[in-house]
Amino acid sequence: MTISIWDQHTALALSETATVEELARYRVERGAVLSVNVGYAPQTYGDVLALLAHYRSGVESHSDLALAGSVDDIDRITGSDRIAVIFDLEDARPLDGDLNNLSALYQRGVR
């Protein structure tokens, strides 16, 4: 794995009006990996699900970006000089006290 940039906690506006377009500025030769924050204490589980749907849609429609769910995905995406995108939470509050919510978030790319 040879990656030029790995940003472990990239921040976009935590709003469904935010655009993922600004993530394209990270595009470099040998690719990049971005972990985009989708929530922290002020957000609920429902808020995070809505943000994930919005961000995922933006990433899927952008030619420089691709969703990654595994190291193999990261290798494939960065190998084509694109940006691999995963998601993260800043803390556990958006789980709404239910650890079962982790599975649904994992399925939507939260790592």
TIPAZA-675008 format. One record per atom (N, C-alpha, C): residue in one letter; x, z, y. Coordinates in steps of 0.02 Angstrom, whole numbers, padded with zeros to 5 digits, always signed. Layout:
residues N
AXZY;...
***
This chain:
residues 111
M+00042+00000-00059;M+00000+00000+00000;M+00045+00000+00062;T+00039-00052+00102;T+00075-00057+00165;T+00024-00065+00221;I+00015-00014+00259;I-00035-00014+00313;I+00001-00001+00379;S-00019-00038+00430;S+00012-00029+00496;S-00015+00031+00534;I-00081+00042+00530;I-00113+00096+00568;I-00162+00132+00523;W-00161+00199+00527;W-00212+00239+00493;W-00235+00291+00544;D-00296+00286+00568;D-00324+00335+00615;D-00374+00377+00577;Q-00357+00440+00566;Q-00396+00484+00523;Q-00461+00508+00555;H-00470+00501+00620;H-00530+00529+00652;H-00546+00489+00715;T-00567+00427+00706;T-00585+00384+00762;T-00654+00404+00787;A-00662+00404+00852;A-00727+00424+00880;A-00761+00367+00916;L-00822+00355+00898;L-00868+00313+00936;L-00920+00359+00966;A-00958+00335+01013;A-01013+00375+01039;A-01061+00390+00981;L-01081+00452+00975;L-01126+00472+00921;L-01198+00455+00942;S-01210+00390+00947;S-01274+00365+00971;S-01289+00299+00937;E-01352+00286+00924;E-01372+00223+00893;E-01367+00164+00942;T-01345+00177+01003;T-01332+00122+01049;T-01257+00106+01052;A-01216+00145+01016;A-01144+00132+01015;A-01129+00066+00980;T-01075+00035+01000;T-01054-00027+00968;T-00989-00016+00930;V-00984-00047+00872;V-00922-00042+00833;V-00870-00092+00858;E-00889-00133+00905;E-00845-00186+00931;E-00777-00158+00952;E-00777-00098+00982;E-00714-00070+01006;E-00665-00054+00949;L-00689-00049+00887;L-00644-00036+00831;L-00597-00096+00818;A-00618-00154+00840;A-00577-00215+00829;A-00510-00212+00865;R-00504-00169+00914;R-00440-00163+00951;R-00384-00139+00905;Y-00401-00110+00848;Y-00351-00085+00801;Y-00324-00140+00755;R-00349-00200+00761;R-00328-00254+00716;R-00255-00272+00728;V-00216-00267+00675;V-00144-00284+00677;V-00125-00316+00610;E-00067-00347+00610;E-00042-00374+00547;E-00033-00317+00497;R-00048-00328+00436;R-00047-00280+00380;R-00106-00232+00383;G-00153-00245+00426;G-00215-00208+00427;G-00213-00137+00454;A-00271-00107+00456;A-00279-00039+00480;A-00334-00005+00441;V-00332+00061+00441;V-00384+00102+00410;V-00410+00150+00464;L-00475+00151+00472;L-00506+00195+00521;L-00558+00239+00487;S-00553+00304+00499;S-00604+00350+00477;S-00645+00368+00539;V-00706+00343+00542;V-00748+00351+00601;V-00793+00412+00593;N-00791+00456+00642;N-00831+00517+00641;N-00905+00499+00650;V-00948+00527+00607;V-01020+00515+00612;V-01060+00578+00626;G-01026+00633+00639;G-01064+00692+00657;G-01024+00756+00654;Y-01051+00805+00690;Y-01025+00874+00690;Y-01083+00920+00708;A-01070+00981+00726;A-01121+01033+00732;A-01186+01013+00769;P-01185+00974+00822;P-01249+00958+00855;P-01294+00911+00814;Q-01266+00873+00767;Q-01306+00825+00729;Q-01337+00856+00666;T-01396+00833+00651;T-01429+00853+00589;T-01413+00801+00535;Y-01434+00815+00475;Y-01427+00768+00420;Y-01462+00701+00437;G-01522+00706+00464;G-01558+00646+00484;G-01522+00605+00537;D-01493+00640+00585;D-01454+00606+00638;D-01396+00567+00607;V-01361+00599+00560;V-01303+00568+00528;V-01324+00507+00487;L-01380+00512+00451;L-01405+00455+00413;L-01420+00396+00460;A-01451+00410+00517;A-01466+00357+00565;A-01402+00326+00593;L-01353+00368+00610;L-01289+00342+00636;L-01254+00300+00583;L-01253+00324+00521;L-01221+00286+00468;L-01254+00217+00459;A-01319+00215+00461;A-01354+00150+00454;A-01334+00104+00511;H-01332+00131+00571;H-01314+00091+00630;H-01241+00067+00626;Y-01195+00113+00614;Y-01124+00095+00610;Y-01111+00047+00553;R-01140+00059+00494;R-01129+00016+00436;R-01153-00055+00452;S-01209-00061+00483;S-01236-00127+00502;S-01187-00163+00548;G-01160-00127+00597;G-01112-00156+00644;G-01048-00179+00609;V-01023-00137+00564;V-00962-00154+00527;V-00974-00215+00483;E-01030-00216+00448;E-01045-00271+00403;E-01053-00338+00440;S-01071-00336+00504;S-01080-00398+00541;S-01018-00418+00582;H-00964-00381+00577;H-00903-00395+00616;H-00849-00423+00570;S-00824-00480+00586;S-00776-00515+00542;S-00709-00479+00534;D-00689-00437+00582;D-00625-00401+00577;D-00630-00335+00539;L-00691-00313+00525;L-00703-00248+00495;L-00734-00254+00426;A-00720-00206+00382;A-00751-00204+00316;A-00756-00132+00293;L-00810-00116+00259;L-00821-00049+00233;L-00778-00039+00171;A-00747+00019+00166;A-00705+00036+00109;A-00732+00098+00075;G-00736+00096+00009;G-00759+00154-00028;G-00706+00182-00075;S-00650+00146-00079;S-00597+00167-00125;S-00529+00143-00099;V-00476+00167-00130;V-00409+00145-00113;V-00401+00071-00128;D-00431+00048-00183;D-00428-00024-00199;D-00460-00065-00144;D-00517-00042-00117;D-00548-00077-00061;D-00502-00079-00001;I-00470-00022+00014;I-00424-00019+00071;I-00368-00070+00061;D-00338-00072+00002;D-00284-00120-00012;D-00308-00192-00001;R-00368-00208-00027;R-00394-00276-00021;R-00408-00294+00052;I-00438-00249+00089;I-00456-00262+00159;I-00395-00267+00203;T-00350-00218+00198;T-00290-00219+00241;T-00244-00276+00220;G-00246-00296+00157;G-00205-00352+00133;G-00225-00417+00166;S-00286-00420+00193;S-00308-00481+00228;S-00306-00469+00304;D-00265-00420+00326;D-00254-00405+00397;D-00318-00383+00433;R-00365-00356+00395;R-00427-00332+00425;R-00425-00256+00431;I-00478-00228+00457;I-00484-00157+00468;I-00531-00126+00417;A-00506-00081+00376;A-00547-00045+00327;A-00579+00015+00362;V-00644+00022+00354;V-00680+00076+00388;V-00711+00123+00336;I-00698+00187+00346;I-00731+00241+00309;I-00760+00288+00361;F-00798+00336+00340;F-00830+00382+00387;F-00813+00454+00369;D-00818+00499+00420;D-00804+00570+00408;D-00851+00613+00449;L-00856+00676+00428;L-00892+00727+00466;L-00840+00775+00494;E-00853+00801+00553;E-00806+00848+00583;E-00816+00918+00555;D-00875+00934+00534;D-00888+00999+00502;D-00949+00992+00456;A-00971+01046+00426;A-01024+01042+00376;A-01094+01050+00404;R-01102+01063+00467;R-01169+01075+00496;R-01217+01017+00481;P-01196+00954+00485;P-01243+00899+00471;P-01269+00896+00399;L-01245+00939+00356;L-01272+00941+00288;L-01338+00980+00286;D-01356+01011+00342;D-01417+01051+00347;D-01422+01105+00293;G-01364+01133+00273;G-01363+01187+00225;G-01377+01166+00153;D-01378+01102+00139;D-01393+01077+00072;D-01336+01035+00045;L-01297+01063-00001;L-01240+01027-00029;L-01259+00964-00067;N-01322+00958-00087;N-01345+00897-00120;N-01343+00837-00072;N-01342+00850-00007;N-01338+00795+00041;N-01270+00760+00040;L-01220+00794+00011;L-01154+00763+00006;L-01155+00698-00033;S-01193+00696-00086;S-01197+00637-00128;S-01223+00576-00090;A-01276+00586-00052;A-01304+00531-00013;A-01255+00507+00040;L-01220+00554+00071;L-01171+00535+00122;L-01112+00499+00091;Y-01091+00521+00032;Y-01036+00488-00003;Y-01056+00415-00019;Q-01117+00406-00042;Q-01141+00339-00058;Q-01142+00293+00003;R-01144+00322+00063;R-01146+00284+00125;R-01077+00279+00158;G-01025+00301+00121;G-00956+00291+00146;G-00922+00350+00178;V-00954+00409+00178;V-00922+00468+00207;V-00869+00493+00158;R-00808+00500+00182;R-00754+00524+00140;R-00720+00583+00173;
***
